[in-house]
């Protein structure tokens, strides 16, 4: 039943054009293959059309269409070993092959379905990047002869179908990756939000209650906020709290420490760059401003921002647009800016280290965090919060704060502020073996000068005993032991040490 060459050529040309359009439909693979074979049937009538994909040492029926497409074909495995027909088809570079009844090798679907004697079979390889990843088969119940033009167009169609299948595979992977990333972003935002809600800004002192009131007032606006205070006072926690009190809470909270970024990279980190903007810029990259679009950008240690970059930051704040490195035009951004510093920016302006106009733009709504020594009412609340979190993260029972430790914590001036408090408590929690927190020797070194409340008598005794044991390297008895130096009986000294939770052996390596 030959097909006229001219008709076949015209039909084939139209078919190739329509098949090429399949690649832009954006359909799922099943729909795309179905529409593709529907077009193909106009050129090559078939009773069974399949797509067979490599899987292990054989082929898997990925798609089957036509009157002979039975449910048992879906997902069926076809062995290639010993089947010369399929082996030769997989070795073919591009042109489809037709199989006759007396060709060596078994029929493609031997064992899965019986084809009548005299049927025709057309097979074309599916290739990508020089590798054959599957086959396209066309079977008809009657014997058909195909002119060279038809075989050529079927080969072109198979190539286009291969491209469409690979494109659909890559799009599926990208969609899955996008879904995974969206889930990860949602998860981390929820973790960040939950952390802020579970461990809110501690406001036991009047000073911190006033700051929390300020944050509630400014949160609903888009005003720039400048947080000042000593290192370790919790400026980042204040910025996070501000973000989660604001209407932008569901959008990103992006932080940048201006003091830790190299001067030659900070511009790209903040504003991004286009491909080829500088040596090594092999791909475009979004800066922190674009990543924070719609949310909040927290610039910590803003006083360390290089002077030559300050005009670009000023423009980003005023015009709400940025200039990525190498870009031909600016990009609009909607960012709520929160800056923090432990330095005196007004003094930096006088000394020429900071632009006055940028200082005014940052200082729209200043929030000053007092040091921990000026708000001792917050110390115990912070300590309990840190210990609760340590217990949760390490799946350990919560540690209680005995009265002696409470007195010591409140009496210490905390030069490192909240950060030092957290570090001291974490180390103490690791070393504590009971249900109560025990401060290890030297955890709170003696400080000269004022600050903090006066030590209690019991705390003074602990400091004295620690120094005594440190001096004798944990030796209690003997003429050069701690008991003799303290003019106490060894049993009395040991009793006082036990009361303070001090063990002589802890000082033997000190």
Buried (B, 14 or more C-beta within 10 A) or exposed (E): EEBEEEEBBEBBBBBBEBBBEBBEEEBEBEEBBBBBBEBBBEBBBBBBBBBBBBBEEBBBBBBBBBEBBEEEBEEBEBBBEEBEBBEBBBEBEEEBBBBEEEEEBBBBBBEBBEBEEEBBBBBBBBBBEEEBBBBBBBBBBEBBEBBEBBBBBBBBBBBBBBBBBBBBBEEEEEEEEEEEEEEEEEEEBEEBBEBBEEBEBBBBBEBBBEBBEBBEEBBEEEEBBBBBBBBBBBBBBBBBBBBBBBEBBEBBBBBBBBEEBEEEEBBBBBBBBBEEBEEEBEEBBBBBBBBBBEBBBBBBBBBBBEEEBBEBBBBBBEEBEBBBBBBEEBBEBEBBBBBBBBBEBEEBBEEEBBBEEBBEBBBBBEBEBBBBBBBBBBBBBBBBBBBBBBBEEEEEEEBEBBEBBBBBBBBBBBBBBBBBBBBBBBEBBEEBEEEEBBBBBEBBEEEEEEBBEEBBEEBEBBBEBBBBBBBBEBBBBEEEBBBBBBEBEBEEBBEBBEEBBBBBEBBEEE
